Amino acid sequence: MLGKVLVADELERGALARLRQHAEVVYQPGLSPEELAARLSDCAALVVRSGTRVTRRLLEAAPCLRVVGRAGVGVDNVDVEAATERGVWVVNAPNSNAVAVAEHVFALLLSLARRVPWAWDSLRRGEWQRGAFRGVELAGKTLGIIGLGRTGTRVAERAKALGMTVAAYDPFLAPAQATALGVELLPLDALLAVSDFVSLHVPGAPGTAGLIGRRELAACKPGAYLVNCSRGTVVDEAALLEALDCGRLAGAALDVFSQEPPLGSRLVAHPKVVATPHIAGMTEEAQQNVALAVVDQVLDVLQGKQPLHPVNAPALSAEELARIGPYLDLGRRLGRFYAQIAGEPTISVQVTSAGQLAEMDAGLVTAAVLEGLLAEVSDTPVNLINSRLVARQRGISVSETTAAETGPFSSLLTLCVGTPNEQHLLAGTVLYGQPHVVRVSEFWISFIPAGMLLYTEHIEQPGILGRMGTLLGEHGVNISFVQVGRHARGGRGVMILGVDDVLGEAVLAAVMALPSVVRARMVQLPPSEK
């Protein structure tokens, strides 16, 4: 036997049976934290769902613990940092409910298109009003998928089987991958303009909060339908209500909400909305698949094998972490910064470690860059261990090099992103213990990639800095710093401004309207640790 496994939440019978074939299983759902800590003292593995909180204190009471299996997608109830520090693997099952979610998307799509809930309600009232519930067919219509990850891909496959034309917006999917699926990649506004139905499949992250707001809903094809089975924060619910009320959208189907349960929500009661209580992944098959996937990974770890879906990285010694940790943080921030200013699909990523950084684990630094680059666009959790796999699945080629030349810096980390039309450069270093971006494109500048940043590309001309400051001041936006990169008057330039608040759509539109500004993006990064 492989050791003792404590199952602290309810688990499907088949998964329990498989676990018992290889390990001593203690099945005790509903334990108090104190009871759980006592039971864990000699356990090699812990399996939980969402009901049990795996805290630092609990982990400290489990000296023999090697793996925590979370039977589900999220790991919000597990202190992953504490587990990593103790060398405890954390595994989950991010892919096991993709089919269930994809099928629920079509349950909602068809309910909207054929007005099924309203017709059923009418019939139950004893009415027979056939003419009142004339619907539309899916065949021949265009489905726009925002986020072509594992679930979005399954939605695309099913849509094509129903005779739909499929387009997608996903800036971190290589065009060849979309072509292989028979899907056309489009910019977001172009996708919204041609789609009869729009389905959202992006993760909940700062970069996707309010992704579909007033501007995007105004760009939708008149009479389109919106389906959200991803995360409630992706849609500006107030803007969605307005679009439904004014008739811009013909209907919406929602399985997720910004607050759950959505008590008193006008959306739930809206006559053009079909709503379900976050059940897209709740099928018998999906729950069984989730349990089996986690049990198999727990057994892999106990047998000394690499699990399929690890959430955390192998533990580093205190010395290793002190040396490379700041550069892992820098790599993640470079990746996240680029992810939020990207304008074209990513085809390739090259990471160059130079100077003293070249003597460290270049592979781990590259993994950190990819983690930052993909975390906000992937619908599966991305971390140091699986970031290369996620990049490969998206058709992005990854390479890494080392170099001796660093200019004035002792170490330099450079990210070169290839797109269909050009390459984009970012470079950074660690100064006084803080991450610094020191190069954007061909411009050498210096700023700490943290907090809220306004990034613009412009044509250099007198007064641009003054006009920008005046505009932001008029809108009550406080500026903490400004960095400008330029070569010559009348040439290209970039500007990075630290701001105290997220710029709303109106302010960002005003920035874009400045005569010299070519492009503007709001970037949100974690605060600096120091």
DADASUL-V774423 format. One record per pair of residues at least 4 apart in sequence whose C-alpha atoms are under 7 Angstrom apart, sorted by the first residue. I is the first residue (numbers start at 1). J is the second residue. D is the distance in whole Angstrom. If there is no record, write none. Layout:
# DADASUL-V774423
i/j/d
I/J/D
I/J/D
This chain:
# DADASUL-V774423
i/j/d
1/22/5
1/23/5
1/24/7
2/22/6
2/23/5
2/302/6
3/23/5
3/24/6
3/44/6
4/23/6
4/24/5
4/25/6
4/43/5
4/44/6
4/45/7
5/23/7
5/24/6
5/25/5
5/26/6
5/43/6
5/44/6
5/45/5
5/46/6
6/25/6
6/26/5
6/27/6
6/43/7
6/45/6
6/46/5
6/47/6
7/26/6
7/27/5
7/28/6
7/29/7
7/46/6
7/47/5
7/48/6
8/27/7
8/28/5
8/29/4
8/30/7
8/31/7
8/47/6
8/48/5
8/52/7
9/29/4
9/30/7
9/48/5
9/49/6
9/51/7
9/52/7
10/29/6
11/15/7
11/16/7
11/291/7
12/16/6
12/288/6
12/291/7
13/17/6
14/18/6
15/19/6
15/291/6
15/292/5
15/295/6
16/20/6
17/21/6
19/23/6
19/295/6
20/24/6
20/25/6
31/35/6
31/36/6
32/36/6
33/37/6
34/38/6
35/39/6
36/40/6
37/41/7
37/58/6
37/61/6
40/61/7
40/62/5
41/61/6
41/62/5
41/63/6
41/64/7
42/62/7
42/64/6
43/64/6
43/65/6
44/64/5
44/65/4
44/66/5
44/67/7
45/65/6
45/66/6
45/67/5
45/68/6
46/67/7
46/68/5
46/69/6
47/68/6
47/69/5
47/70/6
48/52/6
48/69/6
48/70/5
48/71/6
49/70/5
49/71/5
49/72/6
50/77/6
52/77/7
53/77/5
53/78/6
54/58/6
54/59/7
54/77/6
54/78/5
54/79/6
55/59/6
55/78/6
55/79/5
56/60/6
56/79/6
56/82/5
57/61/7
58/62/7
59/83/7
65/88/7
66/88/5
66/89/6
67/88/5
67/89/4
67/90/6
67/298/6
67/301/7
68/89/6
68/90/5
68/91/6
69/90/6
69/91/5
69/92/6
69/294/6
69/298/6
70/75/7
70/91/6
70/92/5
70/294/7
71/92/6
71/93/6
71/290/6
71/291/5
71/294/6
72/92/6
72/93/5
72/94/7
72/290/6
73/92/6
73/93/5
73/94/5
79/83/6
80/84/6
80/90/7
80/312/7
81/85/6
82/86/6
83/87/6
83/88/5
83/89/7
84/88/6
84/89/7
84/312/6
84/313/7
84/314/7
84/315/5
85/315/6
86/315/7
87/314/6
87/315/5
89/310/7
89/312/7
90/310/6
90/311/5
90/312/6
91/294/7
91/297/7
91/309/6
91/310/5
91/311/5
92/294/6
92/309/6
92/310/7
92/311/7
93/290/6
93/293/6
93/294/6
93/309/7
94/380/6
96/286/6
96/289/6
96/290/5
97/101/6
97/281/5
97/286/5
98/102/6
98/150/7
98/151/5
99/103/6
99/154/7
100/104/6
100/280/6
100/281/5
100/283/6
100/286/6
101/105/6
101/151/7
101/280/5
101/281/5
102/106/7
102/151/6
102/154/6
102/155/5
103/107/6
104/108/6
104/280/5
105/109/6
105/229/7
106/110/6
107/111/6
108/112/6
108/253/6
109/113/6
110/114/6
111/115/5
111/116/5
111/117/7
112/116/7
112/251/7
112/274/7
113/135/5
113/136/5
113/137/7
114/134/7
114/135/4
114/136/6
115/119/6
115/133/6
115/135/6
116/120/6
117/121/6
118/122/6
119/123/6
119/133/6
120/124/6
121/125/6
122/126/7
122/127/5
123/127/5
123/128/6
138/162/7
138/164/6
139/162/6
139/163/5
139/164/5
140/163/6
140/164/5
140/165/7
141/164/5
141/165/6
141/196/6
142/164/6
142/165/5
142/166/6
142/195/5
142/196/5
142/197/6
143/164/7
143/165/6
143/166/5
143/167/6
143/195/6
143/196/6
143/197/5
143/198/6
144/166/6
144/167/5
144/168/5
144/191/6
144/195/5
144/197/6
144/198/5
144/199/6
145/152/7
145/167/6
145/168/5
145/169/6
145/198/6
145/199/5
145/200/6
146/168/6
146/169/5
146/170/6
146/199/6
146/200/5
146/201/6
146/202/7
147/152/6
147/169/6
147/170/5
147/200/7
147/201/5
147/202/5
148/152/4
148/153/5
148/168/7
148/170/6
149/153/6
149/378/6
149/379/6
150/154/7
151/155/6
151/201/7
152/156/6
152/201/6
153/157/6
154/158/6
155/159/6
156/160/6
156/166/6
157/161/7
158/162/6
159/163/7
159/164/5
160/164/5
160/165/6
160/166/7
166/183/5
166/184/7
167/183/5
167/184/5
167/185/6
167/186/7
167/191/7
168/183/7
168/184/6
168/185/5
168/186/6
168/191/7
169/185/6
169/186/5
169/187/6
169/188/6
169/191/7
171/344/6
171/345/4
171/346/7
172/345/5
172/346/5
173/177/7
173/345/6
173/346/6
173/394/5
173/395/7
174/178/7
174/345/6
174/346/6
174/347/5
174/394/6
174/395/5
174/396/6
175/179/6
175/185/7
176/180/6
177/181/7
177/394/7
177/395/6
178/182/6
178/183/5
178/184/6
178/185/7
179/183/6
179/184/7
186/190/6
186/191/6
187/191/6
188/192/6
189/193/6
189/216/7
189/219/6
190/194/7
191/195/6
192/219/6
192/220/5
192/221/6
193/219/6
193/220/5
193/221/5
194/221/6
195/221/6
195/224/7
196/221/7
196/224/5
196/225/6
197/224/6
197/225/5
197/226/6
198/225/6
198/226/5
198/227/6
199/226/6
199/227/5
199/228/6
200/227/6
200/228/5
200/229/7
200/230/6
201/229/7
201/230/5
202/230/6
202/377/6
202/378/7
202/379/6
203/230/7
203/231/7
203/376/7
203/377/7
203/378/6
203/379/5
204/208/6
204/209/7
204/231/6
204/233/6
204/234/7
205/209/6
205/376/6
206/524/7
207/340/7
207/376/6
207/524/7
208/234/6
209/233/5
209/234/5
210/233/6
210/234/5
210/235/5
210/236/5
211/234/5
211/235/6
212/216/5
212/217/7
212/234/6
212/235/5
212/236/6
213/217/6
213/235/6
213/236/5
213/239/6
214/218/6
214/239/5
215/219/6
216/220/7
217/243/7
220/224/7
222/248/5
222/249/6
223/248/6
223/249/5
223/250/5
224/249/5
224/250/6
225/249/6
225/250/6
225/251/5
225/252/5
226/251/7
226/252/5
226/253/6
227/252/6
227/253/5
227/254/6
228/253/6
228/254/5
228/255/6
228/256/7
229/254/6
229/255/5
229/256/6
229/280/7
230/256/7
231/256/6
231/257/7
232/256/5
232/257/4
232/258/4
233/257/7
233/258/5
236/240/6
237/241/6
238/242/6
239/243/6
240/244/6
241/245/6
241/267/7
242/246/6
243/247/6
243/248/5
243/249/6
244/248/6
244/249/5
244/250/7
244/251/7
250/272/7
251/272/5
251/273/6
252/272/6
252/273/5
252/274/6
253/273/6
253/274/5
253/275/6
254/274/6
254/275/5
254/276/6
255/275/6
255/276/5
255/277/6
255/278/5
255/279/7
255/280/7
256/277/7
256/278/5
257/262/6
265/269/7
266/270/6
267/273/7
268/273/7
268/275/6
281/286/7
282/286/7
282/287/7
283/287/6
284/288/6
285/289/6
286/290/6
287/291/6
288/292/6
289/293/6
290/294/6
291/295/6
292/296/6
293/297/6
294/298/6
295/299/6
296/300/6
297/301/6
297/307/5
297/308/6
298/302/6
299/303/6
300/304/6
300/305/5
300/306/7
300/307/6
301/305/5
301/306/6
301/307/6
310/385/7
311/383/6
312/383/6
312/385/7
313/384/6
313/385/6
316/320/6
316/321/6
317/321/6
318/322/6
319/323/6
320/324/6
321/325/5
324/328/6
324/360/7
325/329/6
326/330/6
326/430/7
327/331/6
327/365/7
328/332/6
328/365/5
328/368/5
329/333/6
330/334/6
330/435/5
331/335/6
331/365/6
331/368/5
331/369/4
332/336/6
332/368/5
332/369/5
332/371/6
332/372/4
333/337/6
333/372/6
333/449/6
334/338/6
334/369/7
335/339/6
335/369/5
335/370/6
335/372/4
335/373/4
336/340/6
336/372/5
336/373/5
337/341/7
337/523/7
338/342/6
338/373/7
339/373/5
340/523/6
341/521/6
344/419/6
345/419/6
346/396/7
346/417/7
346/418/6
346/419/5
347/396/5
347/397/7
347/418/5
347/419/5
347/420/7
348/396/5
348/397/5
348/398/6
348/417/6
348/418/5
349/397/6
349/398/5
349/399/6
349/416/6
349/417/5
349/418/6
350/398/6
350/399/5
350/400/5
350/415/6
350/416/5
350/417/6
351/366/6
351/399/6
351/400/5
351/401/6
351/414/6
351/415/5
351/416/6
352/400/6
352/401/5
352/402/5
352/403/7
352/413/6
352/414/5
352/415/7
353/357/6
353/358/5
353/362/7
353/401/6
353/402/5
353/403/6
353/412/6
353/413/5
353/414/7
354/358/5
354/402/5
354/403/4
354/404/5
354/405/6
354/406/6
354/411/6
354/412/5
354/413/6
355/403/7
355/404/5
355/405/6
355/406/6
355/410/6
355/411/5
355/412/7
356/410/6
356/411/5
357/411/5
357/412/7
358/362/7
358/402/5
358/403/7
361/365/7
362/366/6
363/367/6
364/368/6
364/384/7
365/369/6
366/370/6
367/371/6
367/384/5
367/387/6
367/388/6
368/372/6
368/384/6
369/373/6
370/374/6
370/387/6
370/388/7
371/375/6
371/382/6
371/383/5
371/384/6
371/387/5
374/378/6
374/382/7
375/381/7
375/382/5
382/386/6
382/387/5
383/387/6
386/390/6
387/391/6
388/392/6
389/393/6
390/394/6
391/395/6
391/396/5
392/396/6
392/397/7
406/410/7
406/411/6
406/412/6
411/429/6
412/427/7
412/428/6
412/429/5
413/427/5
413/428/5
413/429/6
414/426/6
414/427/4
414/428/6
415/425/6
415/426/5
415/427/6
416/423/7
416/424/6
416/425/5
416/426/7
417/423/6
417/424/5
417/425/7
418/422/6
418/423/4
418/424/7
419/423/6
424/441/6
425/440/6
425/441/5
426/439/5
426/440/5
426/441/6
427/437/6
427/438/6
427/439/5
427/440/7
428/436/5
428/437/4
428/438/5
428/439/7
429/435/6
429/436/5
429/437/7
430/434/5
430/435/5
430/436/6
431/435/6
431/436/7
435/448/6
435/449/7
436/446/6
436/447/5
436/448/5
436/449/6
437/446/6
437/447/5
437/448/6
437/449/6
438/444/6
438/445/5
438/446/4
438/447/7
439/443/6
439/444/4
439/445/6
440/444/7
443/485/5
443/486/6
444/485/7
445/483/7
445/485/6
449/525/7
450/525/5
450/526/6
450/527/5
450/528/5
451/524/6
451/525/5
451/526/6
451/527/5
452/498/6
452/499/6
452/500/7
452/501/7
452/502/7
452/523/6
452/524/5
452/525/6
453/496/7
453/497/6
453/498/5
453/499/6
453/522/6
453/523/5
453/524/6
454/496/6
454/497/5
454/498/6
454/521/6
454/522/5
454/523/6
455/495/6
455/496/5
455/497/7
455/520/6
455/521/5
455/522/6
456/494/6
456/495/5
456/496/7
456/517/7
456/519/6
456/520/4
456/521/6
457/493/6
457/494/5
457/495/6
457/517/6
457/518/5
457/519/5
457/520/7
458/492/6
458/493/5
458/494/6
458/516/5
458/517/4
458/518/5
458/519/7
459/490/6
459/491/6
459/492/5
459/493/6
459/516/5
459/517/7
460/489/5
460/490/5
460/491/5
460/492/6
460/493/6
461/489/6
461/490/6
463/467/6
464/468/6
465/469/6
466/470/6
467/471/6
468/472/6
469/473/6
470/474/6
471/475/7
472/476/6
472/477/5
473/477/5
473/478/7
477/499/7
477/500/7
477/501/7
478/499/6
478/500/6
479/497/7
479/498/6
479/499/5
479/500/7
480/498/5
480/499/6
481/497/6
481/498/5
482/496/6
482/497/4
482/498/6
483/495/6
483/496/5
483/497/6
484/494/6
484/495/4
484/496/7
485/493/5
485/494/5
485/495/6
486/492/6
486/493/5
486/494/7
487/491/7
503/507/6
503/508/6
503/522/7
504/508/6
505/509/6
506/510/6
507/511/6
508/512/6
509/513/6
510/514/7
512/517/6
512/518/7
512/519/6
512/520/6
